[in-house]
C-alpha cells in the first residue's frame, strides 16, 4: 500500500468506527434519566455520522435493491418478536427454551418487569419519539456501515475498501454475524439478523440496502413497542 492509500484507508476506518464507538461510550455513561442519555447518544451518533460521511466510500443507493431490503427488514422484525408473542405460546416448550437460553433477561426484578424509562408516560412523548427515531434512523445506519461496510471486509483485509463484498468469505461472514448477535440481548435473533443483513449486502453490493433493511426492522420494532407497550424490546 502506498502512503496515500494508507491515509485513505485510515480515514475510512475512522469514518466507520467513530460513530459506533461514540454510541457505545455514551450508552455506558451514568446519565439519568435513561431517555435523556439515549437522546445524547442519538445526537452524538448522527453528528459524527454526518460529519465523517462514511457513505462517500460507496456507490449511491441502488433503488432496485429497496424491495428486497424492505422484505428482509420485515422478516427480521418478525423473527425478533414472534418467539415472545402469544401466538408462539402454542409451542410452549420451544418458547420456554428460547426465553431461557436465547435472550438475556433484563429490566426485571424477581421476574417482575420494571417500568420502561422510554415509555411516554415516564419520559414524555418527545423523548419516546427520539428513542424511536434514534433506533430506527441513527443506530441502524451507524451499525450497518460499521458491521457490514467496515468490519466484515476488514476481517479479510486491512484496506477494507478494496474488498468486494460479493466475494463471500465464509469465516468473516460468520464471525461478523456472531459478534453482531452477541451485541444484542436477543443474541440468537441478533445472529440471524446479522446474517440476513450481511447476505443482503453481499448479494447487492449495496451497504445502503443493508441499512434500509435494518431501518425497516428497527422502525417496525419501535412502532410495535409504542403501539402495544412491549418495552422489553427497548
C-alpha positions as CSV (number, residue, x, y, z in Angstrom):
1,X,0.0,0.0,0.0
2,X,1.2,3.5,-0.8
3,X,1.3,6.3,1.7
4,X,-1.7,7.8,0.0
5,X,-3.8,4.6,0.1
6,X,-2.8,4.1,3.8
7,X,-4.1,7.6,4.6
8,X,-7.3,7.0,2.7
9,X,-7.8,3.6,4.5
10,X,-7.2,5.2,7.9
11,X,-9.7,8.0,7.2
12,X,-12.2,5.4,6.0
13,X,-11.7,3.3,9.2
14,X,-12.3,6.3,11.5
15,X,-15.4,7.3,9.5
16,X,-16.9,3.9,10.0
17,X,-15.8,3.3,13.6
18,X,-16.1,6.6,15.5
19,X,-19.9,6.9,15.2
20,X,-20.4,3.4,16.6
21,X,-17.8,3.9,19.3
22,X,-19.4,7.2,20.4
23,X,-22.7,5.5,20.6
24,X,-21.4,2.7,22.8
25,X,-19.4,5.1,25.1
26,X,-22.4,7.4,25.7
27,X,-24.6,4.3,26.4
28,X,-22.3,3.4,29.3
29,X,-22.2,6.9,30.8
30,X,-24.1,7.3,34.2
31,X,-26.6,9.8,32.8
32,X,-30.1,9.8,34.2
33,X,-32.8,9.6,33.2
34,X,-32.1,7.0,30.5
35,X,-34.3,8.7,28.0
36,X,-32.0,11.8,28.0
37,X,-28.9,9.6,27.8
38,X,-30.4,8.0,24.7
39,X,-31.1,11.4,23.2
40,X,-27.4,12.3,23.7
41,X,-26.4,9.0,22.1
42,X,-28.6,9.8,19.1
43,X,-27.2,13.3,18.8
44,X,-23.6,12.3,19.1
45,X,-24.1,9.4,16.6
46,X,-25.9,11.5,14.0
47,X,-23.4,14.4,14.3
48,X,-20.4,12.1,13.8
49,X,-22.1,10.1,11.1
50,X,-23.0,13.2,9.1
51,X,-19.6,14.8,9.8
52,X,-17.4,11.9,8.9
53,X,-19.6,10.8,5.9
54,X,-18.7,7.1,5.7
55,X,-21.1,6.8,2.7
56,X,-18.5,8.6,0.5
57,X,-16.7,5.3,0.2
58,X,-19.6,3.6,-1.5
59,X,-21.8,4.0,-4.7
60,X,-25.1,5.8,-4.3
61,X,-28.2,3.9,-3.2
62,X,-29.4,1.5,-5.9
63,X,-33.2,1.9,-5.8
64,X,-33.6,-1.6,-7.3
65,X,-32.4,-3.1,-4.1
66,X,-35.1,-1.4,-2.0
67,X,-37.9,-4.0,-2.3
68,X,-35.6,-6.9,-1.2
69,X,-34.2,-4.7,1.6
70,X,-37.7,-4.0,2.9
71,X,-38.7,-7.6,2.7
72,X,-35.5,-8.6,4.7
73,X,-36.2,-5.9,7.2
74,X,-39.8,-7.1,7.8
75,X,-38.7,-10.7,8.1
76,X,-36.1,-9.9,10.7
77,X,-38.7,-7.9,12.7
78,X,-41.0,-11.0,12.7
79,X,-38.1,-13.3,13.8
80,X,-37.3,-10.8,16.5
81,X,-40.7,-10.6,18.1
82,X,-42.5,-13.8,17.2
83,X,-40.9,-16.1,19.8
84,X,-42.2,-13.8,22.6
85,X,-45.7,-13.5,21.3
86,X,-48.9,-15.2,22.4
87,X,-49.1,-16.9,19.0
88,X,-45.8,-18.7,19.7
89,X,-47.1,-19.9,23.1
90,X,-48.7,-22.7,21.1
91,X,-45.3,-24.2,21.2
92,X,-44.6,-23.9,25.0
93,X,-41.5,-26.0,25.2
94,X,-39.9,-24.2,22.3
95,X,-40.9,-20.8,23.7
96,X,-39.5,-21.7,27.1
97,X,-36.2,-22.8,25.6
98,X,-36.0,-19.6,23.6
99,X,-36.8,-17.4,26.7
100,X,-34.3,-19.3,28.8
101,X,-31.3,-19.6,26.6
102,X,-31.7,-17.3,23.5
103,X,-32.1,-14.0,25.3
104,X,-30.6,-12.2,28.3
105,X,-33.2,-11.2,31.0
106,X,-33.0,-7.5,31.6
107,X,-35.3,-5.0,33.1
108,X,-36.6,-7.5,35.7
109,X,-36.6,-7.8,39.5
110,X,-37.6,-11.2,40.8
111,X,-39.4,-11.8,37.5
112,X,-41.4,-8.6,37.7
113,X,-41.0,-6.2,34.7
114,X,-39.7,-2.8,35.5
115,X,-41.3,0.4,34.2
116,X,-39.5,1.4,31.0
117,X,-37.7,4.7,31.0
118,X,-38.8,5.1,27.4
119,X,-42.5,4.8,27.9
120,X,-44.3,8.1,27.1
121,X,-45.9,8.1,30.5
122,X,-42.4,8.1,32.0
123,X,-40.3,10.4,29.8
124,X,-43.0,12.1,27.7
125,X,-43.8,11.6,24.0
126,X,-41.0,13.9,22.9
127,X,-38.2,11.7,24.3
128,X,-40.1,8.5,23.4
129,X,-40.2,9.6,19.8
130,X,-36.5,10.5,20.0
131,X,-36.0,6.9,21.1
132,X,-37.9,5.7,18.1
133,X,-36.0,7.9,15.7
134,X,-32.6,7.1,17.2
135,X,-33.2,3.4,17.0
136,X,-34.7,3.4,13.5
137,X,-32.7,6.0,11.7
138,X,-29.5,6.6,13.6
139,X,-28.0,3.5,15.1
140,X,-29.4,1.3,12.4
141,X,-27.4,3.1,9.7
142,X,-24.3,3.5,12.0
143,X,-24.3,-0.2,12.7
144,X,-24.6,-1.2,9.0
145,X,-21.7,1.0,8.0
146,X,-19.7,-0.4,11.0
147,X,-20.6,-4.1,10.9
148,X,-21.3,-4.8,7.2
149,X,-19.4,-2.0,5.5
150,X,-16.3,-2.0,7.7
151,X,-15.8,-5.0,10.0
152,X,-16.8,-7.7,7.6
153,X,-14.4,-6.6,5.0
154,X,-11.7,-5.5,7.5
155,X,-11.5,-9.1,8.7
156,X,-10.5,-10.0,5.2
157,X,-8.0,-7.2,4.5
158,X,-6.9,-4.1,6.5
159,X,-7.5,-2.0,3.3
160,X,-11.2,-3.0,3.6
161,X,-12.4,-0.5,0.9
162,X,-10.7,-2.7,-1.7
163,X,-12.7,-5.8,-0.8
164,X,-15.6,-6.6,-3.0
165,X,-18.5,-7.8,-0.7
166,X,-19.9,-10.0,-3.5
167,X,-16.9,-12.3,-2.9
168,X,-18.1,-14.2,0.1
169,X,-15.6,-15.0,2.8
170,X,-17.5,-17.6,4.9
171,X,-15.4,-17.3,8.1
172,X,-15.5,-13.5,8.1
173,X,-19.2,-13.5,7.4
174,X,-19.8,-16.0,10.3
175,X,-17.7,-14.1,12.8
176,X,-19.4,-10.8,11.9
177,X,-22.9,-12.3,12.3
178,X,-22.0,-13.8,15.7
179,X,-20.4,-10.6,17.1
180,X,-23.4,-8.6,15.9
181,X,-25.8,-11.1,17.6
182,X,-23.8,-11.0,20.9
183,X,-24.1,-7.3,20.9
184,X,-27.9,-7.7,21.4
185,X,-29.9,-9.1,24.4
186,X,-31.7,-11.4,22.0
187,X,-28.4,-12.9,20.8
188,X,-29.9,-15.7,18.6
189,X,-32.3,-13.4,16.8
190,X,-29.3,-11.0,16.5
191,X,-27.1,-13.6,14.8
192,X,-29.9,-14.3,12.3
193,X,-30.4,-10.6,11.7
194,X,-26.6,-10.1,11.2
195,X,-26.5,-13.0,8.7
196,X,-29.6,-11.6,6.9
197,X,-28.2,-8.1,6.6
198,X,-24.8,-9.4,5.7
199,X,-26.2,-11.7,3.0
200,X,-28.2,-8.8,1.6
201,X,-25.0,-6.7,1.4
202,X,-23.1,-9.5,-0.2
203,X,-25.8,-10.1,-2.8
204,X,-26.5,-6.5,-3.7
205,X,-23.0,-5.0,-3.0
206,X,-25.1,-2.1,-1.6
207,X,-24.5,-1.1,2.0
208,X,-27.5,1.2,1.7
209,X,-29.7,-1.8,1.1
210,X,-28.5,-3.4,4.4
211,X,-29.1,0.0,6.0
212,X,-32.7,0.2,4.7
213,X,-33.4,-3.4,5.9
214,X,-32.0,-2.5,9.4
215,X,-34.0,0.7,9.4
216,X,-37.2,-1.2,8.4
217,X,-36.7,-3.7,11.2
218,X,-36.0,-1.1,13.9
219,X,-38.8,1.2,12.8
220,X,-41.3,-1.6,12.8
221,X,-40.0,-2.8,16.2
222,X,-40.3,0.7,17.7
223,X,-43.8,1.2,16.4
224,X,-44.7,-2.2,17.8
225,X,-43.3,-1.2,21.2
226,X,-45.2,2.0,21.3
227,X,-48.4,0.6,20.0
228,X,-48.6,-2.4,22.3
229,X,-46.4,-1.3,25.2
230,X,-43.9,-4.0,24.6
231,X,-41.0,-2.1,26.1
232,X,-38.9,-5.1,26.9
233,X,-37.8,-4.9,23.2
234,X,-36.3,-1.4,24.0
